[in-house]
Amino acid sequence: MSGNIEEAGIRVLTEGELISRVVEKHKKFLEEYRKEFEELDSKLTQYEEDAKNAKISRTRMAERKEVLKEKRQQYYHQAEGLLEKELFPKLDLVTADKIKEDIKKLKGQIEPEEEQNLKSSLMENLYELFKEKEIEESLLPQIISRLDEASSSNLELKEIKDSEKQLEEDDGSKSSEISKSKPQHKWLSTKIKSHEEALSYWEKQKA
């Protein structure tokens, strides 16, 4: 049989050559799998780091929202206190009640744009009333300052809520990527271990 093979020009590989080829095959697979594993591992590490940072950001945003809600109510309460002390005693009940109703609306959960429009209308009204009732001019800027601070707090609240929404969308996308990538990550890890063991075995046979 070997004579026929030699006549056909086919050379039979020695055991050492066969082992060398097997070793090279395992090295080739290891190189490919390790490269893919490292890229995927880096991506997963980044996703997990992003998720950790997002969690910290959400905690800070929640704390900041509570501060802003409280500040907003305090500013409106202060403005209302000044009006009750200096302006309301000089107004008829209908006019005073109208201003109180406007402030009640402002203190509620409304969009910044609506709040800004309502605040502008109220400030125009207050300006006319302060002028008409000849109330000390320095009081109006104090009230307006508090109304401005309150509406600024609401604007920041809106920005935080928008940021939270974006974070949730990003988290959903990253969670999906992690779920899709982890099985491949595990499979590659198993394959690398398997080829490392096989390579170690065949290199010993080669020696």
C-alpha positions as a Markdown table, in Angstrom:
| # | Residue | x | y | z |
|---|---|---|---|---|
| 1 | Met | 0.0 | 0.0 | 0.0 |
| 2 | Ser | 2.8 | 2.4 | 0.9 |
| 3 | Gly | 4.5 | 1.6 | -2.3 |
| 4 | Asn | 1.4 | 2.7 | -4.3 |
| 5 | Ile | 1.2 | 6.0 | -2.3 |
| 6 | Glu | 4.9 | 6.7 | -3.0 |
| 7 | Glu | 4.4 | 5.9 | -6.7 |
| 8 | Ala | 1.4 | 8.4 | -6.8 |
| 9 | Gly | 3.7 | 11.1 | -5.4 |
| 10 | Ile | 2.0 | 11.4 | -2.1 |
| 11 | Arg | 4.2 | 11.8 | 1.0 |
| 12 | Val | 3.0 | 10.4 | 4.3 |
| 13 | Leu | 3.5 | 12.9 | 7.1 |
| 14 | Thr | 5.5 | 11.8 | 10.1 |
| 15 | Glu | 4.0 | 11.8 | 13.6 |
| 16 | Gly | 6.0 | 14.9 | 14.5 |
| 17 | Glu | 4.7 | 16.8 | 11.4 |
| 18 | Leu | 1.1 | 15.8 | 12.2 |
| 19 | Ile | 1.5 | 17.0 | 15.8 |
| 20 | Ser | 3.0 | 20.3 | 14.6 |
| 21 | Arg | 0.1 | 20.8 | 12.3 |
| 22 | Val | -2.4 | 20.1 | 15.1 |
| 23 | Val | -0.5 | 22.6 | 17.3 |
| 24 | Glu | -0.6 | 25.2 | 14.6 |
| 25 | Lys | -4.3 | 24.7 | 14.2 |
| 26 | His | -5.0 | 25.2 | 17.9 |
| 27 | Lys | -2.8 | 28.3 | 17.9 |
| 28 | Lys | -4.7 | 29.7 | 15.0 |
| 29 | Phe | -8.1 | 29.1 | 16.7 |
| 30 | Leu | -6.7 | 30.6 | 19.9 |
| 31 | Glu | -5.5 | 33.7 | 18.2 |
| 32 | Glu | -8.9 | 34.3 | 16.5 |
| 33 | Tyr | -11.0 | 33.5 | 19.6 |
| 34 | Arg | -8.8 | 35.6 | 21.9 |
| 35 | Lys | -9.1 | 38.6 | 19.6 |
| 36 | Glu | -12.8 | 38.4 | 19.5 |
| 37 | Phe | -13.0 | 37.7 | 23.2 |
| 38 | Glu | -10.9 | 40.8 | 24.1 |
| 39 | Glu | -13.0 | 43.1 | 21.9 |
| 40 | Leu | -16.2 | 41.7 | 23.4 |
| 41 | Asp | -14.8 | 41.8 | 26.9 |
| 42 | Ser | -13.8 | 45.4 | 26.5 |
| 43 | Lys | -17.3 | 46.3 | 25.2 |
| 44 | Leu | -19.0 | 44.5 | 28.1 |
| 45 | Thr | -16.7 | 46.1 | 30.6 |
| 46 | Gln | -17.6 | 49.5 | 29.2 |
| 47 | Tyr | -21.3 | 48.8 | 29.2 |
| 48 | Glu | -21.2 | 47.7 | 32.8 |
| 49 | Glu | -19.2 | 50.8 | 33.7 |
| 50 | Asp | -21.7 | 53.0 | 31.9 |
| 51 | Ala | -24.5 | 51.3 | 33.8 |
| 52 | Lys | -22.8 | 51.9 | 37.1 |
| 53 | Asn | -22.2 | 55.6 | 36.3 |
| 54 | Ala | -25.9 | 55.9 | 35.1 |
| 55 | Lys | -27.1 | 54.5 | 38.5 |
| 56 | Ile | -25.0 | 57.1 | 40.3 |
| 57 | Ser | -26.3 | 59.9 | 38.0 |
| 58 | Arg | -29.9 | 58.8 | 38.6 |
| 59 | Thr | -29.4 | 58.9 | 42.4 |
| 60 | Arg | -27.9 | 62.4 | 42.2 |
| 61 | Met | -30.8 | 63.5 | 39.9 |
| 62 | Ala | -33.4 | 62.2 | 42.3 |
| 63 | Glu | -31.7 | 64.1 | 45.2 |
| 64 | Arg | -31.5 | 67.3 | 43.1 |
| 65 | Lys | -35.2 | 67.0 | 42.1 |
| 66 | Glu | -36.2 | 66.9 | 45.8 |
| 67 | Val | -34.1 | 70.0 | 46.6 |
| 68 | Leu | -35.6 | 71.9 | 43.6 |
| 69 | Lys | -39.1 | 71.0 | 44.5 |
| 70 | Glu | -38.6 | 72.3 | 48.0 |
| 71 | Lys | -36.8 | 75.4 | 46.9 |
| 72 | Arg | -39.6 | 76.2 | 44.4 |
| 73 | Gln | -42.3 | 76.0 | 47.0 |
| 74 | Gln | -40.3 | 78.1 | 49.4 |
| 75 | Tyr | -39.8 | 80.9 | 46.9 |
| 76 | Tyr | -43.5 | 81.0 | 46.1 |
| 77 | His | -44.3 | 80.9 | 49.8 |
| 78 | Gln | -42.0 | 83.8 | 50.4 |
| 79 | Ala | -43.5 | 85.8 | 47.6 |
| 80 | Glu | -47.0 | 85.1 | 48.8 |
| 81 | Gly | -45.9 | 86.1 | 52.4 |
| 82 | Leu | -44.7 | 89.5 | 51.2 |
| 83 | Leu | -47.9 | 90.1 | 49.2 |
| 84 | Glu | -50.1 | 89.1 | 52.1 |
| 85 | Lys | -48.3 | 91.6 | 54.4 |
| 86 | Glu | -47.9 | 94.5 | 52.0 |
| 87 | Leu | -50.4 | 94.3 | 49.2 |
| 88 | Phe | -53.5 | 92.2 | 50.1 |
| 89 | Pro | -54.6 | 94.5 | 53.0 |
| 90 | Lys | -55.0 | 97.3 | 50.4 |
| 91 | Leu | -57.0 | 95.3 | 47.9 |
| 92 | Asp | -60.6 | 94.3 | 47.6 |
| 93 | Leu | -61.3 | 90.6 | 48.2 |
| 94 | Val | -61.9 | 89.7 | 44.5 |
| 95 | Thr | -58.6 | 91.2 | 43.3 |
| 96 | Ala | -56.7 | 89.6 | 46.2 |
| 97 | Asp | -58.3 | 86.2 | 45.6 |
| 98 | Lys | -57.4 | 86.4 | 41.9 |
| 99 | Ile | -53.7 | 86.9 | 42.8 |
| 100 | Lys | -53.9 | 84.0 | 45.3 |
| 101 | Glu | -55.4 | 81.8 | 42.7 |
| 102 | Asp | -52.6 | 82.7 | 40.2 |
| 103 | Ile | -50.0 | 81.8 | 42.8 |
| 104 | Lys | -51.8 | 78.6 | 43.6 |
| 105 | Lys | -51.6 | 77.6 | 39.9 |
| 106 | Leu | -47.9 | 78.6 | 39.7 |
| 107 | Lys | -47.1 | 76.4 | 42.7 |
| 108 | Gly | -48.7 | 73.4 | 41.0 |
| 109 | Gln | -47.1 | 70.9 | 38.7 |
| 110 | Ile | -47.1 | 72.9 | 35.4 |
| 111 | Glu | -44.8 | 73.0 | 32.4 |
| 112 | Pro | -42.1 | 75.7 | 32.5 |
| 113 | Glu | -43.5 | 77.5 | 29.5 |
| 114 | Glu | -47.0 | 77.7 | 31.0 |
| 115 | Glu | -45.4 | 78.8 | 34.3 |
| 116 | Gln | -43.4 | 81.6 | 32.5 |
| 117 | Asn | -46.5 | 82.9 | 30.8 |
| 118 | Leu | -48.6 | 82.9 | 34.0 |
| 119 | Lys | -45.7 | 84.5 | 35.9 |
| 120 | Ser | -45.3 | 87.3 | 33.3 |
| 121 | Ser | -49.1 | 88.1 | 33.5 |
| 122 | Leu | -49.0 | 88.1 | 37.3 |
| 123 | Met | -45.9 | 90.4 | 37.4 |
| 124 | Glu | -47.6 | 92.9 | 35.0 |
| 125 | Asn | -50.7 | 92.9 | 37.3 |
| 126 | Leu | -48.6 | 93.4 | 40.4 |
| 127 | Tyr | -46.6 | 96.2 | 38.8 |
| 128 | Glu | -49.9 | 98.1 | 38.1 |
| 129 | Leu | -51.3 | 97.4 | 41.6 |
| 130 | Phe | -48.1 | 98.4 | 43.4 |
| 131 | Lys | -48.1 | 101.7 | 41.4 |
| 132 | Glu | -51.8 | 102.3 | 42.0 |
| 133 | Lys | -51.6 | 101.6 | 45.8 |
| 134 | Glu | -48.4 | 103.5 | 46.1 |
| 135 | Ile | -46.6 | 100.6 | 47.9 |
| 136 | Glu | -42.9 | 100.9 | 48.5 |
| 137 | Glu | -41.1 | 100.3 | 45.2 |
| 138 | Ser | -38.3 | 98.2 | 46.7 |
| 139 | Leu | -40.8 | 95.4 | 47.6 |
| 140 | Leu | -41.8 | 94.6 | 44.0 |
| 141 | Pro | -38.2 | 93.5 | 42.9 |
| 142 | Gln | -38.0 | 91.3 | 46.0 |
| 143 | Ile | -41.2 | 89.5 | 45.0 |
| 144 | Ile | -40.2 | 89.3 | 41.3 |
| 145 | Ser | -36.9 | 87.9 | 42.3 |
| 146 | Arg | -38.6 | 85.1 | 44.3 |
| 147 | Leu | -41.0 | 84.3 | 41.4 |
| 148 | Asp | -38.0 | 84.2 | 39.0 |
| 149 | Glu | -36.1 | 81.8 | 41.3 |
| 150 | Ala | -39.2 | 79.5 | 41.6 |
| 151 | Ser | -39.6 | 79.3 | 37.8 |
| 152 | Ser | -35.9 | 78.7 | 37.3 |
| 153 | Ser | -36.2 | 75.7 | 39.7 |
| 154 | Asn | -39.1 | 74.3 | 37.7 |
| 155 | Leu | -37.0 | 74.7 | 34.4 |
| 156 | Glu | -34.1 | 72.8 | 36.0 |
| 157 | Leu | -36.6 | 70.1 | 37.1 |
| 158 | Lys | -37.8 | 69.7 | 33.6 |
| 159 | Glu | -34.2 | 69.4 | 32.3 |
| 160 | Ile | -33.5 | 66.7 | 34.9 |
| 161 | Lys | -36.6 | 64.8 | 33.9 |
| 162 | Asp | -35.6 | 64.9 | 30.3 |
| 163 | Ser | -32.1 | 63.7 | 31.2 |
| 164 | Glu | -33.6 | 60.9 | 33.2 |
| 165 | Lys | -35.7 | 59.8 | 30.2 |
| 166 | Gln | -32.6 | 59.8 | 28.0 |
| 167 | Leu | -30.7 | 57.7 | 30.6 |
| 168 | Glu | -33.5 | 55.2 | 30.7 |
| 169 | Glu | -33.4 | 54.8 | 26.9 |
| 170 | Asp | -29.6 | 54.4 | 27.0 |
| 171 | Asp | -29.9 | 51.9 | 29.8 |
| 172 | Gly | -32.4 | 49.9 | 27.9 |
| 173 | Ser | -30.2 | 49.8 | 24.8 |
| 174 | Lys | -27.1 | 48.8 | 26.8 |
| 175 | Ser | -29.0 | 46.2 | 28.8 |
| 176 | Ser | -30.1 | 44.7 | 25.5 |
| 177 | Glu | -26.5 | 44.7 | 24.2 |
| 178 | Ile | -25.3 | 43.0 | 27.4 |
| 179 | Ser | -28.0 | 40.3 | 27.1 |
| 180 | Lys | -27.0 | 39.6 | 23.5 |
| 181 | Ser | -23.3 | 39.7 | 24.1 |
| 182 | Lys | -23.0 | 37.6 | 27.3 |
| 183 | Pro | -23.7 | 34.2 | 25.7 |
| 184 | Gln | -21.1 | 34.8 | 23.0 |
| 185 | His | -18.7 | 36.0 | 25.7 |
| 186 | Lys | -19.2 | 32.8 | 27.7 |
| 187 | Trp | -18.9 | 30.6 | 24.6 |
| 188 | Leu | -15.6 | 32.2 | 23.6 |
| 189 | Ser | -14.3 | 31.8 | 27.1 |
| 190 | Thr | -15.1 | 28.1 | 27.0 |
| 191 | Lys | -13.6 | 27.7 | 23.5 |
| 192 | Ile | -10.4 | 29.4 | 24.5 |
| 193 | Lys | -10.0 | 27.2 | 27.6 |
| 194 | Ser | -10.6 | 24.1 | 25.5 |
| 195 | His | -8.0 | 25.1 | 22.9 |
| 196 | Glu | -5.5 | 26.1 | 25.6 |
| 197 | Glu | -5.8 | 22.6 | 27.1 |
| 198 | Ala | -5.5 | 20.9 | 23.8 |
| 199 | Leu | -2.5 | 23.0 | 22.8 |
| 200 | Ser | -0.8 | 22.2 | 26.1 |
| 201 | Tyr | -1.4 | 18.5 | 25.5 |
| 202 | Trp | -0.1 | 18.4 | 21.9 |
| 203 | Glu | 2.9 | 20.6 | 22.7 |
| 204 | Lys | 3.9 | 18.0 | 25.4 |
| 205 | Gln | 3.5 | 15.3 | 22.8 |
| 206 | Lys | 5.7 | 17.2 | 20.4 |
| 207 | Ala | 8.4 | 17.5 | 23.0 |
